[in-house]
Amino acid sequence: MIDYYGRKLNAYKSSFHSHSTVSDGRFTPLEMIDMYSKQGYQIYAFTDHHKTNPVSTYGGKGMFLLSGMEIHPKGPRGITWHFVGLGVPEDFVEPQGEPQSVIDAVNAIGGVMICAHPHWCGFTSAEVNALQGIIGIEVYNTSTRYIGRDYNMQLWDELSDAGRILPATAVDDAHRPCDLFMGWTMLLTDKPLSQQVIIDALKAGDFYASQGPEFKRLSYVDGVFEAEFTPCMEVIGLSNLSSGYCAMCENMNGPQDGIKEISSCQFKLKARPNGWFRLQIKDRNGRYAWTNPILVNN
């Protein structure tokens, strides 16, 4: 449960990008279901390359199973886009054509599209910004860490600075054992889970990305942002360009301080034209969680 800007919502640990032997994954669909259910996931999306899964025929072992597909239209400079389409029919055929027409095709059948690991692909924030109709990007992707491109925070903030406020997910993009259980998305809703409820929450931005820390309360009232969360050693509020806010970091008052933890913060946010703010927290294990950006422009 989370107090999410005044709404009491249930938080569901979700995997929104992974692969099985239906495409290029190491594990069968049933093995993936078994492993993720044992790790406490409550929503699991099958997003194999170019192919859907018959999720209605699988037993979820307590998880809600979501139909999806990873789709790959060609992009600028000869780079291939990686889009995660969620909420597509089980008989959905991968659309062909230009990137925007592919996004439009998934939106037309009631699904949503997320831009996967743009830093790993080599896309710029300007190229991502040119896409219309995506509901977010991946801020963290486990399977892209092996060449040092697992995080997408800078690109995310460049989008916000350009006036494009997008939410972000964290995912495993699991193919192999070394990809498992290092990034997930907490989907937030007060309704019983269904595919439409999940899609609606994603469209509304009712979720946050995490590698471990959990948010308990988020509030923004009369220009004051407040948050409560599990203990973290780094608590940073990011905003436009070079502006930001620090509630805690290592050696906060000098080397004698070392590592200290806090579980809440409060910032009086400075309004500015096209202003935005997001909170980024890190625990002792070096694992992050991120709120989605909010507007601060009044």
C-alpha angles and dihedrals in degrees: 000000000000134000095228109190091317098323122106104223136172115241118221121195104230140188109207101171127041143124136225136184087284084083125359104322125121096226132061119244091256091050090051091050091050095048097045095044090054089054092058100257114155101188124040126182123199107217106168118171112273092342140084127216128230091244093167088066094052125086109234098206090225096323126110106238119217127199115233147144138208108234127198120199120167116262139191121311089020093290119142117233119227109210123178110215114197129189096026121148117266090244093049115141117215108258118234130212139057118353094252093051089050091052090047091051093056092045090049092061093048100264131122132232128218124190106236124218097330093178091055090049091050098242122150125229089249090057092049090046090058090065115095124199101029115129096209151323134252111261091186132024120178098203093057095056095091092078093036097257101110096114126066101182097122094050089046092053092046088057090051091048088053090055096258107126108193131167120232138218131206117219144170097222079203119205101144139024091266090061098058129119103349103112134030144157125238107219113205125209141133093213130089109268119267132145091260093048090052093047092047091051091050092050090049093050092242097153142070135212124241146170092191118318117097130212115225101180136009123185137171113181129153092351095308120117118201131180138180121196145150113293113293135178096209122045115172131170112208124203142158119336110313097354124103148126133251124201097166141358137154113290089010092172098021139300092304089068097061114170120348129170133219132183102201141036141184128200131181098220120219112229117225136160109289087001121176138175137194132175122229121189132183129195130212090273091059092251119143138212125192135200117215115256119270127200118255105180109120 
